[in-house]
């Protein structure tokens, strides 16, 4: 039985009653040391390479691509994650995302032995993290939404340019000296690039298609901080509802999502 074209409802995962996960302290390292970006990526080309040049902003183009990339169903997503930090240390495990349209997502990262490494939620433009994990190397909200293939314009940013060239569409946003570029091909988000006013650069690149039409792989890079977070989709299914308290980090039922 399937709901939609790519969501397998028979692949649900359930946990035995009473089983608990033990919390583990996540060793988030602060950006330090000098690890070459090329060592993380093997390639320094910008996500926008070959993109159509932006012209005057056209809100109709913006609306069309935001609608084309929207997800209307509640989704439960399982993925593998791998992190390379500023000291070239590597961490990995399995993660869970729960998405409730139009603007709520919950993220839980677990380690190889099942310990909870991080819980986070994004509600609109607000990224919610535990007080002691404020330096977690996660994408900022506009880029974090992009990991799901969604376009959410950055908070308080203005649309300053658009372009359509065949099946490729480009959206450019600005807030002060900060600049964002979203690239879409045939109705699917390809990449996001954010160049901040202080010269920092962060990107998200998406590849492939998996369950529910989600990206098969998403790679977030903080180029100045020398951080790479790679997410590989394992499976996704629709849900009827989520516990309302999962958007409050550190509280509520169903917090592990597995």
SERO-4910 file (N, C-alpha, C, O; in steps of 0.05 Angstrom, whole numbers):
BEGIN
 pado doro    nc1    nc2    nc3   cac1   cac2   cac3    cc1    cc2    cc3    oc1    oc2    oc3
  Unk    A     17    -24      0      0      0      0     17     25      0     37     26     15
  Unk    A     11     44    -17     26     68    -19      8     92    -17    -15     92    -27
  Unk    A     18    114     -5      5    139     -6     22    158    -21     45    164    -13
  Unk    A     13    168    -44     30    184    -61     46    166    -78     44    142    -77
  Unk    A     64    178    -94     78    162   -114    103    149   -103    113    129   -114
  Unk    A    114    159    -81    141    149    -72    143    144    -43    165    141    -32
  Unk    A    121    143    -28    122    139      1    111    111      7     88    105      3
  Unk    A    128     94     18    121     67     25    111     66     53    126     68     72
  Unk    A     84     62     57     73     62     83     77     36     98     72     34    122
  Unk    A     85     15     84     89    -11     97    117    -13    110    124    -34    121
  Unk    A    134      8    108    161      6    118    164     22    144    186     31    150
  Unk    A    143     24    159    144     38    185    162     24    204    164     -1    204
  Unk    A    175     40    222    192     28    243    178     34    269    170     56    274
  Unk    A    177     14    286    165     17    312    185      8    333    203     -8    327
  Unk    A    182     19    357    200     12    379    185     -4    400    162      2    405
  Unk    A    197    -25    411    184    -40    432    175    -22    455    189     -3    462
  Unk    A    152    -29    467    142    -13    489    162    -12    512    173    -33    520
  Unk    A    166     11    523    183     14    546    213     17    539    229     22    557
  Unk    A    220     14    514    248     17    507    257     46    509    242     63    499
  Unk    A    279     51    521    288     79    524    316     82    511    332     63    509
  Unk    A    320    107    501    347    113    491    362    130    511    350    147    524
  Unk    A    387    124    514    403    139    533    415    163    520    425    161    497
  Unk    A    414    186    533    425    211    522    455    210    524    466    201    544
  Unk    A    469    218    503    498    220    504    506    249    499    494    262    482
  Unk    A    526    258    512    535    285    508    548    287    481    567    272    475
  Unk    A    539    306    465    550    309    438    575    326    440    575    348    450
  Unk    A    598    315    430    623    330    432    625    351    410    644    349    394
  Unk    A    607    370    408    609    390    387    635    406    389    638    420    409
  Unk    A    653    403    371    677    419    372    673    446    361    657    449    341
  Unk    A    685    466    372    684    493    361    703    495    337    723    480    336
  Unk    A    697    513    319    714    516    296    742    523    304    746    544    317
  Unk    A    761    506    298    789    511    305    807    496    287    798    478    272
  Unk    A    832    504    286    850    490    269    848    500    241    830    516    234
  Unk    A    865    490    224    865    498    196    863    474    178    884    463    170
  Unk    A    839    464    172    835    442    155    828    453    127    809    468    125
  Unk    A    842    446    107    836    457     80    808    449     71    800    426     75
  Unk    A    794    468     60    767    462     50    768    440     29    750    424     27
  Unk    A    788    440     12    790    420     -9    791    392      3    783    373    -10
  Unk    A    802    389     27    803    363     40    775    353     46    770    329     47
  Unk    A    757    372     52    729    364     58    713    358     33    697    340     33
  Unk    A    718    373     12    700    372    -10    711    360    -35    695    348    -51
  Unk    A    737    362    -40    748    352    -65    742    371    -88    750    365   -110
  Unk    A    727    392    -83    719    410   -104    711    437    -92    697    437    -72
  Unk    A    720    459   -104    715    485    -93    696    501   -111    694    525   -107
  Unk    A    684    489   -130    666    504   -148    641    512   -133    631    497   -115
  Unk    A    629    534   -141    605    544   -128    581    529   -138    581    520   -161
  Unk    A    560    526   -121    536    512   -130    524    525   -154    510    512   -170
  Unk    A    528    552   -156    515    566   -178    529    566   -204    522    580   -223
  Unk    A    550    549   -207    566    549   -231    548    541   -255    534    521   -254
  Unk    A    548    557   -276    531    552   -299    502    560   -296    486    555   -314
  Unk    A    495    574   -274    468    582   -270    461    606   -288    479    622   -295
  Unk    A    436    610   -295    429    633   -311    433    659   -295    430    659   -271
  Unk    A    442    680   -309    447    705   -296    420    717   -286    400    716   -300
  Unk    A    420    728   -262    396    738   -250    388    764   -264    405    781   -269
  Unk    A    362    767   -269    351    792   -279    334    806   -257    337    799   -234
  Unk    A    317    824   -265    300    838   -245    283    818   -230    275    797   -241
  Unk    A    276    824   -205    259    805   -189    231    803   -201    219    823   -208
  Unk    A    222    778   -202    195    772   -212    181    755   -191    186    731   -190
  Unk    A    163    767   -175    149    751   -154    134    728   -165    130    708   -150
  Unk    A    124    729   -190    110    706   -201    128    682   -204    120    659   -200
  Unk    A    153    687   -212    172    665   -215    178    653   -187    179    629   -184
  Unk    A    181    671   -167    186    661   -140    163    644   -130    168    622   -120
  Unk    A    138    653   -134    115    638   -125    114    610   -138    108    590   -126
  Unk    A    120    610   -164    118    585   -179    138    564   -169    130    541   -166
  Unk    A    163    572   -163    182    551   -154    177    544   -125    182    521   -118
  Unk    A    168    562   -109    162    555    -81    139    535    -80    140    516    -65
  Unk    A    119    539    -97     96    520    -98    105    494   -110     95    473   -101
  Unk    A    123    494   -130    131    470   -143    147    452   -123    146    427   -126
  Unk    A    161    464   -105    178    448    -86    165    442    -60    177    430    -42
  Unk    A    140    451    -56    126    448    -31    120    419    -25    117    403    -43
  Unk    A    119    412      1    110    385     10     85    389     27     85    404     46
  Unk    A     64    376     19     38    380     32     31    359     53     12    362     68
  Unk    A     47    337     55     41    315     73     59    316     98     81    326     97
  Unk    A     49    306    120     66    301    143     84    278    137     75    257    128
  Unk    A    110    282    140    130    261    133    146    253    157    153    269    174
  Unk    A    153    228    158    172    216    177    195    205    161    192    187    144
  Unk    A    219    216    166    242    211    148    265    198    165    271    208    186
  Unk    A    277    177    154    300    165    166    324    169    147    321    165    123
  Unk    A    347    177    158    370    182    142    396    175    156    396    173    181
  Unk    A    417    170    142    444    167    153    458    194    152    454    209    133
  Unk    A    474    200    172    488    225    173    518    221    178    526    202    192
  Unk    A    534    239    167    563    239    171    572    267    174    565    285    158
  Unk    A    588    272    194    598    299    200    628    299    200    641    282    212
  Unk    A    640    318    186    669    324    188    671    352    201    661    371    190
  Unk    A    685    354    223    686    379    237    712    394    230    728    386    213
  Unk    A    716    417    244    738    435    238    765    422    243    785    430    232
  Unk    A    766    402    261    791    388    267    794    363    250    811    346    256
  Unk    A    777    360    230    777    336    213    769    311    228    774    288    218
  Unk    A    756    314    251    744    291    265    719    283    251    705    300    239
  Unk    A    712    257    252    689    247    238    669    234    257    677    220    276
  Unk    A    643    240    253    622    229    269    600    219    250    597    229    228
  Unk    A    585    198    258    564    188    240    543    174    256    547    168    280
  Unk    A    521    168    243    499    154    257    474    155    239    476    158    215
  Unk    A    451    151    252    425    152    239    409    175    250    412    183    273
  Unk    A    393    187    233    377    210    242    348    207    234    340    190    217
  Unk    A    331    223    247    302    223    242    293    252    238    300    270    254
  Unk    A    278    257    217    265    283    214    235    278    212    225    260    199
  Unk    A    220    295    226    191    295    224    182    323    214    189    343    226
  Unk    A    168    323    192    160    348    179    130    351    179    115    333    172
  Unk    A    121    375    188     93    382    188     89    407    172     98    428    181
  Unk    A     75    406    149     72    430    133     54    450    148     36    443    164
  Unk    A     60    476    144     79    486    123    106    492    134    125    496    118
  Unk    A    110    493    161    135    505    171    145    494    197    157    508    213
  Unk    A    142    468    201    152    455    226    168    430    219    159    413    203
  Unk    A    192    428    230    208    404    226    223    398    252    232    416    265
  Unk    A    226    372    258    240    363    282    263    345    272    260    329    254
  Unk    A    286    349    284    310    334    276    322    321    301    326    334    322
  Unk    A    327    294    299    341    279    320    364    264    308    360    249    288
  Unk    A    387    267    319    411    253    310    419    233    331    421    239    355
  Unk    A    425    208    322    433    186    340    460    176    331    466    177    307
  Unk    A    476    166    349    502    155    343    500    125    336    479    114    335
  Unk    A    523    113    330    524     85    322    512     66    342    501     45    335
  Unk    A    513     73    368    502     56    389    474     65    397    463     54    417
  Unk    A    462     83    383    435     92    389    432    114    408    410    123    414
  Unk    A    454    125    419    452    147    438    444    172    424    451    177    401
  Unk    A    428    189    438    419    214    427    442    234    427    453    240    448
  Unk    A    449    244    403    470    264    401    459    292    400    470    310    412
  Unk    A    437    296    386    426    323    384    397    322    378    387    306    362
  Unk    A    382    341    390    354    346    383    352    375    375    363    392    388
  Unk    A    337    380    354    333    407    345    306    409    330    295    389    322
  Unk    A    295    433    328    271    438    313    273    464    299    287    482    308
  Unk    A    261    466    276    259    491    262    230    497    257    215    480    247
  Unk    A    221    521    266    194    530    263    195    556    248    203    577    259
  Unk    A    187    556    223    189    580    207    219    587    204    234    571    193
  Unk    A    226    611    213    254    620    211    269    617    237    291    627    240
  Unk    A    257    602    257    270    599    283    282    571    286    268    551    283
  Unk    A    308    570    291    321    544    297    322    541    327    334    557    341
  Unk    A    310    519    337    309    514    366    329    492    373    328    470    363
  Unk    A    348    499    391    369    481    400    369    481    430    361    500    443
  Unk    A    379    459    442    383    459    471    402    481    479    420    488    463
  Unk    A    400    493    503    417    515    512    447    509    510    463    526    504
  Unk    A    454    483    515    483    476    515    492    467    487    515    457    485
  Unk    A    476    469    467    483    461    440    480    483    419    476    478    396
  Unk    A    483    508    429    478    530    410    500    532    389    496    545    368
  Unk    A    523    519    393    544    519    372    543    495    354    562    490    339
  Unk    A    521    480    355    519    456    338    521    464    308    509    483    300
  Unk    A    538    449    293    543    457    265    520    449    246    524    434    227
  Unk    A    496    460    251    474    455    234    470    479    214    479    501    220
  Unk    A    458    474    192    452    496    174    433    517    187    417    509    203
  Unk    A    436    542    180    416    562    189    389    555    176    388    540    156
  Unk    A    367    566    187    340    557    178    335    556    148    325    536    138
  Unk    A    342    577    133    336    577    104    350    554     90    339    542     72
  Unk    A    375    547     99    390    525     87    380    498     98    380    478     84
  Unk    A    371    498    124    361    473    135    336    464    122    332    440    117
  Unk    A    318    483    115    294    476     99    302    465     72    289    447     62
  Unk    A    324    476     61    333    466     35    341    437     35    340    424     15
  Unk    A    350    427     58    358    398     60    334    380     52    338    358     41
  Unk    A    310    389     57    286    374     50    277    381     21    256    370     12
  Unk    A    291    398      8    284    406    -19    264    429    -20    252    435    -40
  Unk    A    260    442      3    241    464      6    254    491      3    277    495     11
  Unk    A    240    510     -8    250    537    -10    235    554     10    211    558      9
  Unk    A    250    565     29    240    584     49    258    608     48    281    607     57
  Unk    A    248    631     37    264    655     36    275    662     63    261    660     83
  Unk    A    300    672     65    311    680     90    295    702    104    283    718     90
  Unk    A    294    701    130    278    720    145    287    749    139    311    755    140
  Unk    A    268    766    133    272    795    128    289    800    103    298    823     99
  Unk    A    294    780     86    309    784     62    290    792     39    266    784     39
  Unk    A    300    807     20    284    816     -3    292    801    -28    315    796    -33
  Unk    A    272    794    -44    277    783    -70    290    804    -88    277    825    -93
  Unk    A    314    800    -98    328    821   -113    333    812   -142    342    829   -158
  Unk    A    329    787   -149    334    778   -176    322    751   -181    320    734   -163
  Unk    A    313    747   -206    304    720   -215    313    716   -243    320    734   -257
  Unk    A    313    691   -251    320    683   -278    308    656   -285    307    639   -267
  Unk    A    299    653   -309    289    628   -319    302    622   -346    301    638   -364
  Unk    A    315    599   -348    329    591   -372    322    562   -377    335    544   -366
  Unk    A    302    557   -395    294    529   -399    282    518   -374    264    530   -362
  Unk    A    293    496   -364    283    483   -339    296    494   -314    291    484   -293
  Unk    A    315    513   -317    329    523   -293    319    549   -284    313    567   -301
  Unk    A    316    552   -258    306    577   -246    325    586   -224    335    569   -209
  Unk    A    329    612   -222    346    623   -202    331    644   -186    318    661   -198
  Unk    A    334    644   -160    323    664   -142    346    676   -126    362    662   -114
  Unk    A    348    702   -125    368    716   -110    355    733    -88    335    748    -94
  Unk    A    365    732    -64    355    747    -42    378    763    -29    401    756    -31
  Unk    A    370    786    -16    390    802     -2    378    813     24    355    819     26
  Unk    A    395    815     44    389    828     69    414    843     77    433    831     87
  Unk    A    414    869     74    439    884     78    460    874     58    455    873     34
  Unk    A    483    866     68    504    856     50    504    825     48    521    814     35
  Unk    A    485    812     61    482    783     58    468    776     32    450    791     24
  Unk    A    477    755     19    465    747     -6    460    717     -6    476    701      3
  Unk    A    436    709    -17    428    681    -20    421    676    -49    408    692    -62
  Unk    A    429    652    -59    421    644    -86    409    616    -84    422    597    -73
  Unk    A    385    612    -94    371    586    -96    370    578   -125    362    594   -142
  Unk    A    378    554   -132    376    544   -159    358    520   -160    359    502   -144
  Unk    A    340    520   -180    319    499   -183    321    489   -211    323    504   -230
  Unk    A    319    462   -215    318    450   -241    294    433   -243    290    414   -228
  Unk    A    277    439   -263    253    423   -268    236    419   -243    226    397   -238
  Unk    A    233    441   -228    216    440   -205    228    427   -180    214    423   -160
  Unk    A    254    422   -180    268    410   -157    291    427   -149    307    436   -166
  Unk    A    294    433   -123    315    449   -113    342    434   -117    345    411   -110
  Unk    A    361    448   -129    388    437   -133    408    446   -111    423    430   -100
  Unk    A    408    472   -105    428    482    -87    420    509    -75    403    524    -86
  Unk    A    432    516    -53    430    542    -40    458    551    -33    475    536    -24
  Unk    A    463    577    -37    488    589    -29    482    614    -13    467    631    -22
  Unk    A    495    616     10    493    641     26    521    652     30    538    639     42
  Unk    A    525    676     21    549    691     26    542    713     46    527    732     39
  Unk    A    554    712     70    546    731     91    563    757     88    583    758     74
  Unk    A    554    777    103    567    803    101    596    803    111    612    820    103
  Unk    A    603    783    127    631    781    137    648    764    119    671    757    126
  Unk    A    638    755     96    653    739     77    651    710     81    662    694     65
  Unk    A    636    701    101    631    672    104    614    661     82    598    676     70
  Unk    A    617    635     77    602    622     55    591    595     65    606    579     76
  Unk    A    565    591     61    553    566     68    536    556     44    522    572     31
  Unk    A    536    530     40    521    519     17    507    494     24    514    480     43
  Unk    A    486    488      9    472    462      9    470    453    -19    462    468    -37
  Unk    A    478    428    -24    475    415    -50    458    390    -47    462    375    -28
  Unk    A    440    386    -66    422    363    -66    427    346    -91    432    356   -112
  Unk    A    424    320    -87    427    301   -109    407    278   -107    401    269    -85
  Unk    A    398    269   -130    381    245   -131    353    249   -120    346    271   -110
  Unk    A    337    228   -121    310    229   -111    304    202    -98    310    181   -108
  Unk    A    291    204    -74    284    180    -59    255    180    -52    239    192    -66
  Unk    A    248    166    -30    220    165    -21    208    193    -18    222    212    -10
  Unk    A    183    195    -25    168    220    -23    179    242    -40    171    265    -37
  Unk    A    196    235    -60    208    255    -77    229    271    -62    238    292    -73
  Unk    A    238    263    -38    258    278    -23    285    274    -36    290    254    -50
  Unk    A    304    293    -32    331    289    -43    344    263    -31    341    258     -8
  Unk    A    357    248    -48    371    224    -39    395    231    -22    402    216     -3
  Unk    A    407    254    -28    431    263    -12    430    293    -10    424    307    -29
  Unk    A    437    303     14    440    331     19    467    336     32    473    322     51
  Unk    A    482    355     22    508    361     34    509    391     42    506    408     25
  Unk    A    513    396     68    516    423     78    545    428     83    559    411     95
  Unk    A    555    452     75    583    459     80    584    487     91    573    506     79
  Unk    A    598    490    112    607    516    122    636    519    114    654    508    126
  Unk    A    641    534     93    667    535     80    688    549     98    711    540     99
  Unk    A    680    569    112    699    583    130    704    566    155    727    564    164
  Unk    A    683    553    166    686    537    189    697    509    184    702    494    203
  Unk    A    701    502    158    712    476    150    695    453    162    705    434    174
  Unk    A    669    455    159    650    435    168    634    424    145    625    439    128
  Unk    A    631    398    144    614    385    124    595    366    138    604    349    154
  Unk    A    569    368    133    549    350    143    535    338    119    523    352    103
  Unk    A    536    311    117    524    297     94    501    280    104    504    264    123
  Unk    A    478    282     91    454    267     99    446    250     75    443    260     53
  Unk    A    442    224     80    433    205     59    407    193     66    405    179     87
  Unk    A    387    197     50    360    187     55    359    157     55    370    144     38
  Unk    A    346    145     76    342    116     77    313    109     70    308     91     54
  Unk    A    294    122     83    266    118     77    249    140     88    258    155    106
  Unk    A    224    143     78    205    163     87    177    152     84    171    137     65
  Unk    A    159    161    102    131    153    100    114    176    110    124    193    125
  Unk    A     88    175    103     70    196    113     60    188    141     59    165    148
  Unk    A     51    209    155     39    205    182     12    220    182      8    239    166
  Unk    A     -5    212    201    -30    227    204    -27    251    223    -40    271    219
  Unk    A    -10    248    243     -5    269    262     20    264    277     30    242    278
  Unk    A     30    285    290     53    283    308     45    294    335     28    311    337
  Unk    A     58    284    357     53    296    383     59    326    382     80    334    373
  Unk    A     41    343    392     45    372    390     69    383    405     78    405    399
  Unk    A     79    367    425    101    378    441    129    371    429    149    378    442
  Unk    A    130    358    406    157    351    396    172    376    386    196    375    381
  Unk    A    157    398    381    171    422    371    184    437    394    199    456    389
  Unk    A    179    429    419    193    441    442    215    422    450    211    400    459
  Unk    A    240    431    446    263    414    449    267    406    478    267    423    496
  Unk    A    272    380    482    277    370    509    253    363    525    255    355    548
  Unk    A    229    365    512    205    359    526    187    341    510    191    337    486
  Unk    A    168    329    524    146    316    510    150    288    502    171    277    504
  Unk    A    128    276    493    127    248    485    137    245    457    137    264    441
  Unk    A    146    221    450    154    216    423    179    231    415    183    237    391
  Unk    A    196    238    434    218    256    428    239    243    410    254    256    396
  Unk    A    242    216    412    263    204    395    254    197    367    271    193    349
  Unk    A    228    196    362    218    194    335    223    167    322    219    165    298
  Unk    A    231    147    337    237    121    325    220     99    336    223     76    327
***
